[in-house]
Amino acid sequence: MAVTGDETESATTADMSSYQIHSSTSRSSKVMGSSPDSLPSPQELAEEASRKRELRLLKNREAARECRQKKKEYVKCLENRVAVLEKQNMMLIEELKALKNLYSHKNE
């Protein structure tokens, strides 16, 4: 199954919005349920670590997508430049042939 950039982007956006909803509700319940003097439970620490990991992975996916897009644009630019330079090279070769031909006829 192939995934296009649009599908990846919409999935990333959906992941981000669901993360924002999930993280805002979990924070509010944590603030209400804990007192300032108590230490977070191991479960809360694990949940926080999981949320941080998900956020890091999400940011990494987005950065990777942007990097791939920039690379595509760069390669496209290089391909266009190669085409222009090849055309210019062909024109110069033809001009050189014409000048050589003209010069050789003058010497005869």
Phi, psi and omega in degrees: 000123181271144179244124179273170180297324181294319180294319180296317182295317180292325177293321179294318179297318179296318178299318182295314182293322178292325177295317181298318179295313182297315185289325180290323179287324181289326178294317182295322179290327180291320180295319181289325188273350183238149178267159183296335183274342185276150177272150179294145180285162178301326179294317178296320178297318179295319179296317179296317178297320179295317178297317179297319180296315179299317179296316179298316179297320179297314178296321179295319177299316180296316179296320179295320178297315179296321179297316178297320180295316179298320180296319178299316180296319180296314180296319179298318178298316178296320179297319178297319180295319177300316181298317180296315181293323177296319179296316179297320178298316179298319179296319180293323177296316178297319179296318179298317178299317180296318180293320177296318179297316179296316181294320181292329178287329180291325182284343183279000000 
